[in-house]
Amino acid sequence: MERCANNTLAAGRRHTVGLKADGTVIAVGDNQCSQCNVSDWRDIVAVAAGNVHMATNTGNTHTVGLKSDGTVTAVGWNKHGQCGVGNWSGIVAIAAGWRHTVGLRADGTAVAVGQNQEGQCNVSGWRDLVAIAAGYLHTVGLTANGTVVAVGHNKAGQCKVSGWCDIVAIAAGSSHTVGLKADGTVIAVGDNQYGQCNVGDWRDIVAVAAGCAHTVGLKADGTVIAAGNNDYGQCEVTAWRGIQLPGNEMSGCRVMPGN
């Protein structure tokens, strides 16, 4: 698998983000911390949305965008420096946890900023990565051989991915982790209180994203499916059309047949 950045969907606790084919970005849901203020973004090739826990007393989150030149931009909550990505370069993929942000470098290593109370930023030793994902307090990495690694909080079993294989894309919710298999099916582990891991019957999926307690899948026809918590309308994506399809084998996506 090659390293690349085409995360065309991103799902936060109360908002969902979509990357259009022209490099602009759309977002719906709660905008308490200006996390949906992405209308002026240009030349974006990937998006990420901060995963916030389910407590009702916070909607604080952030949104991250990877530009075509390998630099990174971010808007929203920045109390712990999670938006401090202005000096990053040579990045090919991004991921956003609640209080931390992770970047995948072209050489297969990773960089992270923000809070590290559960070891979620301890990614400096990872190698041969092709994709990354960040949950509430955990971080996940997909390696070139289709296996998965994870660090950070594991109370709900969200880091129990050591047995996974043939994975081509990953996503991390607040306390759950999602894997897209080469055959277009999906697997998930961790907290399933809201049905966010009920993805066993999904088919023809080409990209996945996970919010705090919901999971989103992009189908080969450009439509979108979602499962899990919908208190803020974050699963109301059935009317979406024309979401950019992944064109190459890359983080957050899989190769389409015939490509």
N, C-alpha and C positions, 0 to 999 in steps of 0.2 A: 504494500500500500504506500502511496505517496503522501507526503504531508501537504495539507492545504487548508483553506479557511472558510469553506462555503457553508457556514451555519446560517441558513436562510430563515430559520425560526428561532425565537427565544421566548421563554416563559418565566415570568417572575411570580411572586406571591399573589399579586393583584393586577398584573398587567401582562400583555402579550405583545411581542414585537415581530414584525415581518420585514424582510429585505426584498425590495423590488428589483426587477431585472435591470433597471437603469441606475442602480447604485444608491437610490434614495431609500428611506426607511419610514415605515408606518408603525404606530403603536396605539393600543387601546387599553382602557382600564384606569386604575387609580393613578393620579399624578401628584400625590402629596409632596414628594421630594423632587418634582420636576423630572422624574425618570422617563416621562413620555415626550419630553421636549427634544425630539429628534428630527423635526420637520426640515431643519436647515442642513442636515448631514448630507454630504455628497461623496462620491467615489468610495462608498462602503462596500466591502466584500464579505463581511461577516458581522453578526450581532450576538450579543450576550446580555442576559438580564439577571440581576442579582436575586438569589434565592433567599427569601425571608421566612422565618419560622411562622407557625400558625397562631401565635399569641395575638389577641385582638388589639393589644395596646401599641402595635407598631405596624406601619406600612412602609417603613424606611427601606429604600432599596436604590439601586443604581442600574444604569444601562451602559453597555460598552460597545463601541464600534471599531472594527479593524478596517483601516483604509488600504487602498490598493498599493500604496508605497511601503507598507509594512509598519507604519506607525499606528497609534491607538488613540481614540478619543473616548471620553466618558462623561455622563451627566447623572445627576441625582445625589443621593446621600454619600458623604465623604468623611464621616467622623473619624474613621480609623485609617484613612489614607488609601482606601480601596479605589479611589479615582485617580490616584497618583501615578498615572501611566504615561504622562507626557513625554518622558525621556526614553520610552521604549522604542526600539527599532529592530528590524529584521524578524518581526513577529509574523507567523503564518496562521495562527489560530488563537482564540481567546475564550475564556470562561469566567463567570462571575458568581461567587458565593454571596452570602449575606454581607460579610464584612471583609471579604478578600477577593482579589482578582488574579487570574492566572493567565500567563501567556506561553504559547508554544513557539520555540525558536526553530529556525530552519534546519538546525543541526540535530533536532530531535530531543533537545533538552528543554527545561521549563523554567520560568521565572514567576514569582508570586509577590504581591504586596497586600498589606492589610493586616488584620488581626490573626494571631496564630495560636490561640489558646488551646486548641485540640490537636495541633500539629498539622493543620490543613495546608499550611504553606511549606511544609517540609518536602519539597519536590526537587531540590537541587541535585539529588543523586539519581534521578530518573534518566534513563537513556532510551534511544530507539523509539521514541514516542511518535505517533502519527495523529493523535487527537487527545484533547483534555476536556474535562468537565468539572464543575465546581458546585457542590451542594451547600446547604446551610453551614455545616462545619466539617465537610469532608471534600476531598479532591480525588478525581479519578483520571487515570491515564490509559489510553489504548496504545498498545505496542505494535510494532510492524508485523509481528507474527499472529495477530488476531487475539492475543490474550489481553487481560486487563489488570491494572494495579490500582490500589486505592490507599489513601492515608486520611487520618482525621477521626472524627467521632463515628462510632459504630454501634450505638445502642440498639438501633432497629435492624441491624444486619445489613446496612447499606454499603458496607465495605466488603461484604462476602462475595467477591467476584473472582476469586482465584481459580475456580473451575470453569470459567467461561472460555469458549473458543469460537473461532470462525466469526468473530465480531468485527464489524466494519465501521461502526459509529457508536458513540456513547452519549449519555445525558445524565445529569444528576439533579434530583429534586432536593427538597429540604432534608428528607431522611429516606430517600429511595434513589436507586440507580437503575438506569435503563440501558439496554444494549440492543442495537440493531444488527441482526444477523445477515450474512451474505445472501440468504434466500429471500430477504424482504420481510421476514417475521421479526417479532420483538420479544425480548425477555426483560424482566424487571425483578428486583429484590429490594427489601426494606419495608418501611411503613406502608400499609395499604388501607388505612382507616377510611379514606375517602374514595377508594377504588382506583387510585392512581397507578396501581400495578396491574390492573385488569386489561392487559394488552395482548393476551395470549391468542386472541382471534384476529388480530390485525394482519393484513396481507398487503403486498405490493407497496410497502413503505420504502421511501428513499431517504428520509431524514427524520430525526427525532429531536424533541426538546422536552425538558422537564421543569415545571415550576415547583413552588413549595409543595403543593399537594395535587398537582395535575400534570398530565403527560400529553404531549402533542405529537402527532405524526403527519408528515407530508407524504401524500400518495403520488404515484407515478403520473397521474393525470393533472397534477397541480392543485388538487383539492386537499383539505386538511381534516383530520379527525382528532378528537380529544377525549380524555377520560379523567375523572377525578373531581375535585372540589370546583364548584362554579358559583360561589357566593357573589363574586363581583363580575360575572359574565366572562371570565377568562377562558371558558370552554366554548363560547359562542363563535366558533370559527367555521361553521358548516357552509356559510355563504361566501367564504373567501375563494377567490379564483386568481389564477395567474401568478401564484407565488413561485419565485424562481426555483427551478429544479437544479439539483447538483449536476454538473456536467462532467466531473472527474471524480476519481476515487479520493476522498478527502475527509477531514474531520467533520462529523455531523452529517455524513452522506454516504452513499454507496454508488458504484458505477451502474449506470443503466444498461440493460442489455443492448448490444449493438454499438455502444460507445467505444 
